[in-house]
Amino acid sequence: MDKVVIGIDVSKDWLDVHALPSGEHFRVGNDHAGVDGLAARLSALHPDLVALEATGGYEHVAVATLSAAGLAVVVVNPTQVRAYANALGKHAKTDPIDAAVIAAFVSAARPQVRPLKDPAARAFGELVARRRQIVQMIVAEENRAHMAVSTPACKSIRRILSALRRELKSLDEDMDDQIRKSPLWRVREKLLISVPGVGSTVARTLLAQMPELGTLDRRQIAALAGLAPWTRQSGKWRGKSFIGGGRSSVRAALFMAALVASRHNPQLKAFRDRLVAQGKPKIVAIVATMRKLLTILNAIIRDGKPWQNA
């Protein structure tokens, strides 16, 4: 029998559902009542896989509810789905079409189903994401302060900065509380920050955004962070290697950690300097340092042993 695959296009108000191989299509509300009904309806179909696009948060209720119903759920990258649609020549874009394309994509690609984060991990992840947003707002206001001329504008910026810094301090305290409540997170944070160049912000980003740390090999963890290089090649022609995809928040945190580590961590500084001495562009050397740092952190969590200077 053909395997049953479900594709779901997510919007703020609706979930458009497409089933393969039957081609059945229907729509439900993107709320608790609609998702509960959807879980019951899909359970009766016994699907092998249910796929939703990442939408920045609108998919969370559906993912949690469908997973709790015992369905195999995967959240797919919308960029990959759109590339697949273009490859098929499907340039039209509507919610029903998108749901059908998602179903076809996962039927062909068979992405791996990963365990859903527990509620505490999701809550901590939201705190980390909110902290990152507050920091970005502080940077934006500080840039405006350099350009402001009038006294009223300067006063307004100072008031906003004061409020944002208070909120940042409050978020840090909330994250401290979350860490204290979890013995596992306390141990893992201590292990991560034992590496010179890795501070609490980087450690907490990894705890929240990469729970797979320590469970995958170095190639898998690099790919998950979007640090695995991919190459454009055809015949004898070979283009430059690139990185991309993966979890951008993790990659951003590792970039800052690699900059610090390349100055203050003897092992990683020697690694980065050696690449530069070989003629590698500095940005390439930093990306390689990010990848090596992630490999080290993955091994530290896997083995449960803190950093030790060579």
C-alpha positions in Angstrom: 0.0 0.0 0.0 1.1 3.5 -0.7 2.3 5.5 2.3 0.0 8.3 3.5 1.7 11.7 3.7 0.1 14.9 4.9 1.2 18.4 3.8 -0.1 21.3 5.8 0.2 25.0 4.7 0.1 27.2 7.8 -1.2 30.8 8.0 -2.3 32.9 11.0 -5.9 31.8 10.8 -6.0 28.6 8.7 -4.4 25.3 8.1 -4.7 24.0 4.5 -4.3 20.2 4.5 -3.4 18.0 1.5 -3.2 14.2 1.7 -1.2 11.9 -0.6 -1.9 9.6 -2.4 -5.6 10.3 -2.2 -5.3 14.0 -3.1 -7.9 14.9 -0.5 -7.8 18.6 0.5 -9.5 20.4 3.3 -9.1 23.5 5.6 -9.4 23.9 9.3 -9.0 26.9 11.6 -5.6 27.5 13.1 -6.9 27.5 16.7 -7.2 24.9 19.4 -10.6 23.7 18.3 -9.6 23.4 14.7 -6.3 21.6 15.5 -8.0 19.2 17.9 -10.4 18.2 15.1 -7.5 17.9 12.7 -5.7 15.6 15.0 -8.7 13.3 15.3 -9.2 13.3 11.5 -5.6 12.6 10.7 -5.3 9.8 13.3 -8.0 8.0 11.4 -5.9 8.1 8.3 -2.8 6.6 10.0 -0.4 8.8 8.1 3.3 7.9 7.9 4.3 11.5 8.1 2.7 14.9 8.7 4.7 18.0 7.4 4.2 21.7 8.1 6.2 24.6 7.0 8.1 26.7 9.5 6.2 30.1 9.7 7.9 31.8 12.7 5.5 30.6 15.3 2.0 30.0 13.7 2.7 26.3 13.4 3.5 25.7 17.1 0.0 24.8 18.3 -0.5 22.4 15.4 2.9 20.8 15.8 2.5 20.3 19.6 -1.1 18.9 19.3 -0.4 16.6 16.4 2.7 15.2 18.1 0.8 14.7 21.3 -1.7 12.7 19.3 1.0 10.2 18.4 1.5 11.4 14.8 5.0 11.6 13.2 5.4 15.4 12.6 8.2 17.2 10.8 8.6 21.0 10.3 10.2 21.7 6.9 12.2 24.7 5.6 10.0 26.8 3.4 13.0 27.8 1.2 13.5 24.1 0.3 9.8 23.6 -0.4 9.7 26.6 -2.7 12.9 25.4 -4.5 11.2 22.0 -5.0 8.1 23.7 -6.4 10.1 25.7 -8.8 11.9 22.5 -9.9 8.5 21.0 -10.7 7.5 24.1 -12.6 4.8 25.0 -10.1 5.2 28.8 -10.0 1.7 29.6 -8.9 1.3 30.1 -5.1 -1.9 29.6 -3.2 -2.6 27.9 0.1 -4.0 24.7 -1.4 -1.1 24.5 -3.9 1.4 25.0 -1.1 -0.1 22.2 1.0 0.1 19.9 -2.0 3.7 20.9 -2.7 4.7 20.3 0.9 3.2 16.8 0.8 5.0 16.0 -2.4 8.3 17.4 -1.1 8.3 15.3 2.1 7.1 12.3 0.1 10.2 12.6 -2.1 12.7 13.9 0.5 11.6 11.8 3.5 13.1 14.3 6.1 14.0 12.9 9.5 11.5 13.3 12.3 13.1 14.9 15.3 11.8 14.7 18.9 9.7 17.7 19.9 11.1 20.0 22.6 9.5 19.6 26.0 7.5 22.6 27.3 10.4 23.8 29.5 12.8 23.8 26.6 10.3 25.6 24.4 9.8 28.3 27.1 13.5 28.7 27.5 13.9 29.0 23.8 11.4 31.8 23.7 13.3 33.6 26.4 16.5 33.3 24.4 14.8 34.6 21.3 13.3 37.5 23.1 16.6 38.4 24.6 18.1 38.5 21.1 15.3 40.8 20.0 15.8 43.2 22.9 19.6 43.3 22.2 18.8 44.2 18.6 16.5 47.0 19.7 19.1 48.4 22.0 21.7 48.4 19.2 19.2 50.2 16.9 18.4 52.9 19.6 22.1 53.4 20.3 22.7 54.0 16.6 19.9 56.5 16.6 21.4 58.2 19.6 24.6 58.9 17.6 22.5 60.6 14.9 20.0 62.5 17.0 20.6 66.3 17.3 17.6 67.8 19.1 17.2 67.6 22.9 13.7 66.1 22.8 14.8 63.3 20.5 17.9 62.5 22.6 15.7 62.4 25.8 13.3 60.0 24.1 16.1 57.7 23.0 17.5 57.7 26.5 14.1 56.8 28.0 13.7 53.9 25.5 17.2 52.7 26.1 16.7 52.7 29.9 13.5 50.7 29.5 15.1 48.2 27.2 18.1 47.7 29.5 15.8 47.1 32.4 13.9 44.5 30.3 17.2 42.9 29.3 18.2 42.5 32.9 14.8 41.0 33.7 15.1 38.5 30.9 18.6 37.5 32.1 17.2 36.9 35.6 14.3 34.8 34.2 16.8 32.7 32.3 18.9 32.3 35.4 15.8 31.0 37.2 15.1 28.5 34.4 18.7 27.2 34.5 18.6 26.9 38.3 15.4 24.8 38.0 17.1 22.2 35.7 20.0 20.3 37.0 20.8 19.0 33.5 20.9 22.6 32.0 23.1 23.7 34.9 25.6 21.0 34.2 25.5 21.6 30.4 25.9 25.3 30.7 28.9 24.8 33.0 30.4 22.4 30.5 29.9 24.8 27.6 31.3 27.9 29.2 34.4 26.0 30.3 35.6 26.6 26.7 37.4 29.9 26.4 35.4 32.2 24.1 32.0 30.7 25.0 30.0 32.8 27.4 26.6 32.3 29.0 24.7 33.9 26.1 26.2 31.5 23.6 25.8 28.5 25.9 22.1 29.3 26.5 21.5 29.8 22.8 22.9 26.4 22.1 20.9 24.8 25.0 17.7 26.4 23.7 18.1 26.1 19.9 20.2 23.0 19.6 19.0 20.3 22.0 20.6 17.7 19.7 24.1 18.8 20.8 26.0 15.7 22.0 23.8 13.2 20.2 25.0 13.6 16.6 28.4 13.2 15.0 30.4 16.2 13.8 29.1 16.2 10.3 25.5 16.0 11.4 25.8 18.8 14.0 27.6 21.0 11.5 24.8 20.5 8.9 22.2 21.2 11.6 23.8 24.6 12.3 24.2 25.4 8.6 28.0 25.2 8.8 28.6 22.2 6.6 30.1 23.5 3.3 28.5 22.7 0.0 30.1 23.1 -3.4 28.9 24.1 -6.8 30.5 21.7 -9.3 29.9 20.6 -12.9 32.3 18.5 -14.9 35.8 19.9 -14.4 34.5 23.2 -13.2 34.4 23.7 -9.4 32.9 26.8 -7.8 33.4 28.2 -4.4 32.1 26.4 -1.3 29.3 28.0 0.7 27.5 27.5 4.0 23.8 28.2 4.6 20.5 26.9 5.9 20.4 25.4 9.3 19.7 27.4 12.4 20.7 31.0 11.9 20.4 32.0 15.6 22.9 29.2 16.5 25.2 30.3 13.6 25.1 33.9 14.7 26.0 33.0 18.3 28.9 30.7 17.1 30.2 33.6 14.9 30.6 35.9 17.9 32.1 33.0 20.0 34.6 32.2 17.2 35.7 35.8 17.0 36.4 35.8 20.8 37.9 32.4 20.8 40.3 33.2 17.9 41.9 35.7 20.2 41.6 34.2 23.7 41.5 30.4 23.1 45.0 29.2 22.4 44.0 26.1 20.5 41.4 27.9 18.3 43.7 30.9 17.8 46.4 28.6 16.5 43.9 26.9 14.2 42.6 30.2 12.8 46.1 31.7 12.4 47.3 28.6 10.6 44.5 28.9 8.0 45.2 32.6 7.4 48.9 31.8 7.0 47.9 29.3 4.3 46.3 32.1 2.4 42.7 31.5 3.4 40.5 34.6 3.5 39.8 35.7 7.1 36.1 35.1 6.8 36.8 31.6 5.6 39.1 31.0 8.6 36.4 32.3 11.0 33.8 30.0 9.5 36.2 27.0 9.8 36.8 28.1 13.5 33.0 28.2 14.1 32.8 24.6 12.7 35.7 23.4 14.9 34.3 25.2 17.9 30.9 23.5 17.4 32.6 20.1 17.0 34.4 20.7 20.3 31.2 21.7 22.1 29.4 18.7 20.7 32.1 16.4 22.0 32.2 18.1 25.4 28.4 17.6 25.9 28.6 14.0 24.5 31.5 13.0 26.9 30.4 15.2 29.9 33.9 16.5 30.3 34.8 20.2 30.5 37.4 21.9 28.4 41.0 21.1 29.1 43.9 23.2 27.8 46.3 21.2 25.7 
